[in-house]
Amino acid sequence: MRTFSVDDRFDVVTCLFSSIGYLTTIEDVIQALRSMGEHLAPGGVLVVEPWFTPNQWMPGTVHAIPVDEPELKIARLSTSLVEGRISAFESAGLFVRFDEEGISGRGVYIARRRAKWAMKPAGRR
């Protein structure tokens, strides 16, 4: 998703089922969002279902997912942290808003590509 390219533009580009969460660096996320945004037609919309919403992310806490079956005992433990406050969407040239309900109750980011004139300094439209 970081480097795909097709010779077409679309009214809607989607990135669903938390697939954005498989990217491992903020640079990868920005590049993927930039790539998706470049495939938007004028006025088109990018819809990204997040891995975790800002309200679900609890840095510094320990999370556990146990499996307790008669023949299987597994526990997955994890913790997380936050480094800075970077908006990957804005860095990719997109305006974004967050819909807390989204498609499946986890929320969804809805972004539009910035118009070329919107990136110029004020008064130079």
N, C-alpha and C positions, 0 to 999 in steps of 0.2 A: 504493500500500500504506500510505501515511501516513494516509489519510482514508477508506478504504472503510468502509461500514457496511451490514450486512444485518440483518434482524429475526430472527436465529436464533443459537443457540449450538451449538458443536461439541465433540465429544470430542477431536478432533485438528485442529489448524490447522498447515499446512506452508508453508514458504517455501524452496523448493528451487532447485537449479541456480545457486547463488550470486547469486540476484537481489537479495539484501539489499545486495550490493556496489555496486549502482547508485545508492544513496542517497549524497548528497554531504556531509552534515554529521551530526555526532553527534546534533543535535536532530532531524533527519529520521529517523535510526535509532531513537531513543527513541520518537518519535511512531508510527512503523510498528509497533514492538514493542508499544506500548501498545494500538494499534488491533487488532492480532492477538490480544493477550491479552484484550481486552474481548469477543472472540467465542468465548472458551473456556467450555464448560459447567463446572460445579463438578467439580473433579478432572481437567479436560481438560489436554492436553499440547500445547505449541507446539514444533515441530521446525524449526530453522533451519540450513540448510547454508551454511557461511560462504564468503566470497570467498577468504580465506586464513586458515588456522588460526594460532594464536599461535606454534606451532613452525615454520611456514612463513614467517612474516613476519621479514625480515632488514633492519631499518632501517639506513640508512647504506651499504648495498652497492649496487653497480650491477648491473642485470640486463639481459641482451640476448637477444632472440629474432630470429635471422636467417632470412631466406628466400633461398635460393641456388638459383634455378632458371635454366635457360639463358636465358630471356627476361625474368627478373624478379630483381632484387637489392634487398632491403629489409632494414633492421635497425631493430628497435624497442628503444630503450634507455630505462631508467627507474631511478629510485632512490626511496626512501621514507624517512619519518621517523615518529617517535612523539611525540605531545604528550600527556603525562599518562597516567593509568591510570583510565579511566572504564568502569564496567560499565553499558552501555546497558540490559541486561536488568533489573538491579536498579533503575535509574532509571525503568524502565517498569512497576515493580511486579510483577516476575516473579522467581521463584527459578530458578536455572539450573545445569546441569552440562554438561560437555563430554565427549562420547564420541569418543575419538581416531580410531577406525576409521570410524564413521559409515556412510553409505549407499554412498559411492563411494571410500572410502579417504582422503578429505580431512577427515574429522571431521564432527561435527554437534552443534549446541547443542540441548539438550532442556530446556524450561522449563515451569514451572507457574505459574499465576496465584496471587498471594498471596491468602489468605483475608482477608476484611475484619477479622477479629479479630487476625490476625497483624500488622497495621499499627498496632494500639493499643499504648500503653506496657505493659510487663510488669505483671501483677497486675490488669489491667482486661479480662479476657476474658469 
